[in-house]
């Protein structure tokens, strides 16, 4: 790859004190993205560990099949985990379209990159809309920070730890999805403008793809902790 196809900060320095080639053979921006994702993973891990500790030390806890048994504004009861299963499927499929966008970028196929990025953005927006519907439905049932109408399988009150952590962690994840959608839209605009075609590299698509895959992976753990356990 010629030096004109990468940013100045990514060019290999040849002076004695310039640092030379990375010993890891990893582009600078991609390495920084990995560092960010690692630090973010610690944050999500701390939140989920806190949830697990409170969940298994509590004498009473809501049953997921009872809490998440509705399809908002369509079916109030009798469909446990159907709606969140749909949400999860949509988010995973958006990760597939992101993979295809990165692959198309490696081939320099501008139209394909734009198409797959567009579908990724749509998937993220649908997921956020579904989450908003779920939050709205739960709020109408009386669930919110500091309020928990759900009882345990034995009929005992379950306190507010469940709802406090549910809205905090899923909200934190939703913020990440929203951020990813915004970044994907910016990258998509640059793709359409031909910015990366002029550079001769679609590396930025790969970088944002790392973030998007991380968001999807975190949701698998959030889904497991809140909706299955």
NORVENMO-V776241 format. One record per residue. RES is the residue in one letter. PHI is phi as a letter, one per 20 degrees, with the letter a starting at -180 (999 if undefined). Layout:
# NORVENMO-V776241
RES/PHI
RES/PHI
This chain:
# NORVENMO-V776241
X/999
X/f
X/f
X/f
X/e
X/c
X/f
X/g
X/f
X/e
X/f
X/f
X/e
X/d
X/f
X/g
X/d
X/e
X/o
X/m
X/e
X/f
X/f
X/e
X/l
X/d
X/f
X/g
X/f
X/f
X/f
X/f
X/f
X/f
X/f
X/f
X/f
X/f
X/f
X/f
X/f
X/f
X/f
X/f
X/f
X/f
X/f
X/f
X/f
X/f
X/f
X/f
X/f
X/f
X/f
X/e
X/d
X/e
X/f
X/b
X/b
X/f
X/e
X/g
X/f
X/e
X/f
X/d
X/d
X/d
X/d
X/g
X/m
X/c
X/c
X/f
X/b
X/n
X/c
X/f
X/m
X/f
X/f
X/f
X/f
X/f
X/g
X/f
X/f
X/f
X/f
X/f
X/f
X/f
X/f
X/f
X/f
X/f
X/g
X/f
X/f
X/f
X/f
X/f
X/f
X/f
X/e
X/m
X/e
X/g
X/f
X/f
X/g
X/f
X/f
X/f
X/f
X/f
X/f
X/f
X/f
X/f
X/f
X/f
X/f
X/f
X/f
X/f
X/f
X/f
X/f
X/f
X/f
X/f
X/f
X/f
X/f
X/f
X/f
X/f
X/e
X/o
X/e
X/a
X/g
X/n
X/b
X/b
X/e
X/e
X/d
X/f
X/f
X/e
X/n
X/e
X/f
X/d
X/m
X/d
X/f
X/f
X/f
X/g
X/f
X/f
X/f
X/f
X/f
X/f
X/f
X/f
X/f
X/g
X/f
X/f
X/f
X/f
X/f
X/f
X/f
X/f
X/f
X/f
X/f
X/f
X/f
X/f
X/f
X/f
X/f
X/f
X/f
X/n
X/g
X/f
X/f
X/f
X/f
X/n
X/b
X/d
X/f
X/f
X/f
X/f
X/f
X/f
X/f
X/g
X/f
X/f
X/f
X/f
X/g
X/f
X/f
X/f
X/f
X/g
X/f
X/f
X/g
X/f
X/f
X/e
X/e
X/d
X/e
